[in-house]
Amino acid sequence: MTDRPSSAVDADQAPPQELKRTLTNRHIQLISIGGAIGTGLFMGSGKTISLAGPSILLVYAIIGTILFFVMRALGELLLSNLEYNSFSDFAADLLGPWAGFFTGWTYWFCWVVTGMADVVAITNYIHFWMPGLPSIIPVLGSIGLLLGLNIIAVRMFGELEFWFALIKIVAIVALVVVGIGMLGFGFTATDGTPASVAYLWERGVFPKGISGFLAGFQIAVFAFVGIELVGTAAAEAKDPETVLPKAINAIPIRIIMFYVCALAIIMSITPWWNINPDVSPFVNLFSMLGLPAAASIINFVVLTSAASSANGGIFSTSRMLYGLADKGDAPRAFGRLSRVAIPANGLLFSCACLLLGSIACLLSSSAMKAFTLATTISSLLFIFIWSIILCSYLAYRHKHPDRHARSIYRMPMGVVMSVVCLIGFAAIIVMLWLQPDTRQALLITPGWFVLLGISYLVIRLRRRSAA
């Protein structure tokens, strides 16, 4: 038996130069569902209902409709050129290098901040079962576990998201089925309050007025954070021309099922004015059935939901750093792939930042205040990312009408709906400004863009001097 030439051996052992398409349709569909169901639905829906009453259904429908068109724009752009690995790539190509730089680093920062909130939430959920456990243990354990599984292979990320999303789906479907049964059999609570759909309009659809309706957008926006994750994962999906449109087209029915139907049933079983904003309405509904394990079951569901969000953040931040490094907008080390086509350096750096940020949140004087601030900043930065996707789409329609004409997946009413959605985002920002607890985040967030602008100028000046 003759030895193979050393060059052939080296070629086999050399790290790959591109991301591999190993995520299947099963993975992409569940990643899409998981991204559309945020932790805010389980834990924040009680507060949104108390703020807006039945009009919260309209709030979720409005945000869901806007984001469906954002996703359609994202889908057409990614499929117009399969060399695009993320929205940072097409932003740089269509809007200019500055857009790629701002989008890539902002999306990275979005998920680090969101991940911090998720890890703090995971720690609190674990304390539900083990109140005496030092907080550093669940922080290190959750980040270490997700890092370890993500660094093995991209399929591990897909499998994690598949099962995390499946748990959320089962929980919501169970709530809908149980709720319909309670309505059908004339369920009456222990205080004598009967279940009735009439609660949805009995005191008016806008019982708290327009101010209450607008206040509902504050938490509702955060519930949709991560919906664009399927676009990041598409770069590593098999047959993206088939699986990406399928995942995006299913978003409207999922929003109706997971948000509108679920919350409508909750408000039909318990009058919205009796819902405790500090308690998950999911826990409350199952508790009404006399299930002693209801709190533990929902705690487990919300724990997996937070873990799903953190898992998606770890995945997406490493891919963004990979794309930024490829353009010279991040250290070259982030652009190197491991032997299993994983941007391991980016994973390690993102997890290190996530660890430090999570510890800082837990050590702050008010962990809940830090959590609220982190989630609001994250929501604002995601609105920026979603807006960049729409602006990139408008530039694409202007610069590449030929690509649009050949597109296999066109955004309906593309230009008109892009403008409408951008106006919608502007209106949401105004609504956030009107709320005292979100105004602070609006004042802090511009500092991030100032920092990015200075960094961008420094990098460009260095390149010119080196040329």
VODRENTOR-699284 format. One record per residue (C-alpha): x negated, y, z negated; residue in one letter. Coordinates in steps of 0.05 Angstrom, whole numbers, plus 5000, padded with zeros to 4 digits. Example, Ala and Ser with C-alpha at 12.3 -4.5 7.8 and 13.67 -1.06 7.14 Angstrom:
BEGIN
475449104844A
472749794857S
END
This chain:
BEGIN
500050005000M
497050665022T
497151284979D
501351865004R
497552495023P
496552954965S
499953515003S
506353105008A
506052944934V
505153674917D
510953864962A
515453374926D
513353614857Q
513554354874A
519454744844P
525154884894P
525355574925Q
532955654927E
538955494883L
542154824898K
549554744916R
551354194866T
557954454836L
563954074862T
571054294876N
573154014808R
567954464774H
569755084814I
577255014802Q
576454944727L
571155504724I
576355944758S
581755754708I
577055834649G
575056524673G
582356724679A
583956514607I
580056934558G
579356854483T
583457494477G
589657104498L
589256654437F
586857144385M
588657834412G
595657704438S
598757814369G
595958524367K
597858674439T
605058444426I
605458874363S
602959484402L
607159414465A
612858934450G
615858574511P
612559084557S
605958704545I
608358214598L
608158784648L
601258984623V
598458294637Y
602058254704A
599158934726I
591958764706I
592658064735G
595158344802T
589458844806I
584258304791L
587357824842F
585858334896F
578858444868V
577757694873M
580357694944R
575358234962A
569957844927L
571857204965G
571757545034E
565057875020L
561557234995L
564156825053L
562357355104S
555057195091N
553156555054L
546356855039E
549757284987Y
548656934920N
552557434879S
555958114881F
549158434865S
546758184933D
552458474974F
552559114933A
545159224951A
546459055024D
552759465033L
551960054985L
544460104979G
538759844934P
541160274876W
547859914875A
544459234872G
540059464815F
545759784775F
550559204788T
545558654772G
542958954707W
549859194685T
552858494696Y
547058204657W
548358694600F
555858564604C
554857834589W
549657934535V
554458404499V
560357934511T
556057344489G
554457704424M
561857794410A
563057064428D
557556804382V
560157234325V
567056944338A
564356234341I
561056344274T
567556584243N
571355994272Y
566355504243I
566955844176H
574355664178F
572254944164W
565655084128M
566255754092P
559755664054G
555455534114L
550056064126P
551856464189S
544956364220I
546255614228I
552255664275P
548856234312V
542555824325L
546455184337G
551255474389S
546055854428I
541055284424G
546254774447L
548655194506L
541455354527L
539354624523G
545154384566L
544554944617N
537154844627I
537954104644I
541854184709A
547154644739V
552054054737R
551654074661M
554254794663F
559854554710G
561653974664E
561754424602L
566354924636E
570754364662F
572154084593W
572554764558F
577655004609A
581554354604L
582354444529I
585155144540K
589954904593I
592554334550V
593654814492A
597655314534I
601654784571V
603354474503A
605655144477L
610055264538V
613154564535V
614254594460V
617155294466G
622055094520I
624154504477G
625254954417M
629555434459L
633454854489G
634954524423F
636855184388G
631055204340F
632155634278T
626355874234A
626255764159T
628456494149D
634656354190G
632256704254T
634456314316P
630256244379A
633056674435S
630456974501V
634657584484A
629057834440Y
625358034504L
630358604516W
634458664452E
630659274428R
628659504497G
622959294543V
618959904521F
620659924446P
614360304428K
615060794485G
609960934539I
604461034486S
605460324461G
605460064532F
598960414548L
595760174483A
596859454505G
591659534560F
586159594508Q
585758854490I
589158584552A
583258794596V
578358404553F
582657784561A
580857764635F
573357864627V
569957304665G
575057224720I
569657394771E
565056834745L
567556374800V
564156844849G
557456754814T
558356004812A
560155984887A
552756054905A
551655364876E
558055044901A
558754504953K
563054725012D
564355444987P
568755595048E
573955115021T
573355124946V
572655884935L
579156084972P
582855514937K
580555764869A
582256494883I
589056354915N
591255994852A
589956594806I
596956904810P
600656274790I
595556164734R
596656874707I
604256764709I
603556094673M
598156254623F
599856964605Y
606857164624V
610456504610C
606556344547A
607557034515L
614857064537A
616156404501I
612456634439I
616757264436M
623056844447S
621556374389I
619456934342T
622257644351P
616358074373W
617458554314W
616157974266N
609657754298I
603557874253N
598158244293P
592657934250D
594857214262V
594556824327S
601756734351P
599556054377F
598055834306V
604756124283N
608855754335L
605855074321F
606355204246S
613855304254M
614254574275L
611554374208G
604854154236L
599954214178P
594054164226A
596554744270A
591355234245A
585754734254S
588054554324I
588455274348I
581955434313N
578654874353F
581855134418V
579455854405V
572555594385L
571955234452T
574655854488S
569256284457A
564055744473A
566555734544S
565656484550S
558656454520A
556855874567N
559156274627G
555156874604G
548756464595I
549656174665F
551256834700S
545857264666T
540356784689S
542956804760R
543257554760M
536057604736L
534157104791Y
537357554843G
534258194814L
527357874813A
528157674886D
529058414904K
523358644859G
528158964809D
526258494752A
519858134732P
517657604782R
517857064728A
525557104729F
525456914803G
522056244792R
526155604791L
524954984750S
524254304784R
531754214778V
533154884812A
534755254747I
532255974734P
529555744667A
525656384650N
531956794659G
535856314615L
530656354560L
530357124563F
537957204562S
538756724504C
533257084465A
536957744475C
543457414457L
540457124393L
537557794370L
544058164386G
548357654350S
544057684288I
544358444290A
552058424293C
552457944234L
547758374193L
551459024207S
555559344152S
561959164188S
561658544232A
568758654256M
567459374275K
561259154313A
565458604346F
570759104368T
565559584395L
562059034433A
568358774466T
570559484486T
563759654516I
563958984552S
570859144581S
568559824606L
562359534640L
566458984672F
571159514701I
564859824732F
562959144762I
569959034789W
569859734819S
563159604852I
566158984885I
571759404914L
567059964937C
562659434970S
568759165006Y
570559865032L
563359945058A
563659255089Y
569959425127R
566660065152H
559859775171K
561759075194H
568559065228P
566058485269D
564958055207R
571958235182H
574958045250A
571457355245R
573057255171S
576356595152I
578856905087Y
581257625094R
583558055036M
590858245048P
591858995059M
584459045045G
582859785050V
589460025020V
589359544961M
582059694947S
583860434938V
590060254897V
585959804851C
580560344841L
585960834821I
588660304773G
581760234741F
581160984733A
588060994699A
585960434651I
579760834631I
584161434616V
588560974573M
582460724535L
580461454522W
587161584490L
586061044437Q
581561254378P
578460564368D
576260514441T
574161244452R
567661124415Q
565660594466A
567161074522L
562461574492L
556861064483I
557260694550T
554561264594P
547961194556G
546960514590W
547560824659F
542761384640V
537660854619L
538760474684L
537861114725G
531261274692I
528860554701S
530860554774Y
527061194787L
520860934751V
520860294791I
521560664857R
515961154839L
511360584822R
512860244888R
511260884926R
504760984890S
502760264902A
504460304977A
END
